[in-house]
Each structure stands twice: as C-alpha cells, then as structure tokens.
C-alpha cells in the first residue's frame, strides 16, 4: 500500500514548514481514496491555537 499525506496549517502557529510525527496502526484493508481531517485547537477564551488541515491518499 502506498500513501501520501499533506498537512497545512493556519492560525497563530508561525507560517512555514513544520515536521509532525504520529505512528498509527492501519487496518489491513483501506478503501483507495483521499481522506481529509481537520483539527482545530482553541483556548478556553476561544482564541485559536492551531488549525491543521490534513489530507491522506491511499492506493495499492
């Protein structure tokens, strides 16, 4: 299985390239398609801390 992951961020985190690492266990079968994940973090006063927009494409 081949996969491509792209992560973009905006909000108060400094612009530029950042390296993130996350290890996950993937199921044996994954449907070939593009998946999108949005993750947003805010303070208790609702001020943005981070905003990540991640896309992952899987193919055989």
C-alpha positions as CSV (number, residue, x, y, z in Angstrom):
1,X,0.0,0.0,0.0
2,X,1.3,3.5,-0.9
3,X,0.1,6.6,0.8
4,X,0.6,10.4,0.6
5,X,0.0,12.8,3.5
6,X,-0.2,16.5,3.1
7,X,-0.7,18.8,6.2
8,X,-1.5,22.5,6.0
9,X,-1.8,24.8,9.0
10,X,-3.0,28.3,9.6
11,X,-3.9,30.3,12.8
12,X,-1.3,31.6,15.3
13,X,1.3,28.9,14.6
14,X,4.2,30.5,12.7
15,X,3.9,30.1,9.0
16,X,6.4,27.7,7.3
17,X,7.2,24.1,7.2
18,X,6.9,22.0,10.3
19,X,7.5,18.3,10.8
20,X,5.0,16.3,12.7
21,X,5.2,12.6,13.5
22,X,2.4,10.3,14.5
23,X,2.5,6.5,14.5
24,X,-0.8,4.7,13.9
25,X,-1.8,1.1,13.2
26,X,-3.8,1.0,10.0
27,X,-6.4,-1.7,9.3
28,X,-5.5,-4.4,6.8
29,X,-8.0,-3.1,4.2
30,X,-8.3,0.6,3.4
31,X,-10.5,1.9,0.5
32,X,-8.4,3.6,-2.1
33,X,-9.4,7.3,-1.9
34,X,-8.4,10.6,-0.4
35,X,-9.3,11.2,3.2
36,X,-9.4,14.6,4.9
37,X,-9.1,15.5,8.6
38,X,-9.5,19.0,10.1
39,X,-8.2,19.6,13.7
40,X,-8.6,22.9,15.5
41,X,-7.5,23.9,18.9
42,X,-8.7,26.8,20.9
43,X,-8.0,28.4,24.4
44,X,-10.8,28.5,27.0
45,X,-11.5,32.0,25.7
46,X,-12.0,30.6,22.2
47,X,-8.8,32.1,20.8
48,X,-7.3,29.8,18.1
49,X,-4.1,27.9,18.9
50,X,-3.8,25.7,15.8
51,X,-5.7,24.7,12.8
52,X,-4.5,21.7,10.8
53,X,-6.0,20.5,7.5
54,X,-4.6,17.1,6.7
55,X,-5.3,15.0,3.6
56,X,-4.1,11.4,3.1
57,X,-4.4,9.5,-0.1
58,X,-4.1,5.7,-0.1
59,X,-3.7,3.4,-3.1
60,X,-2.4,-0.1,-3.9
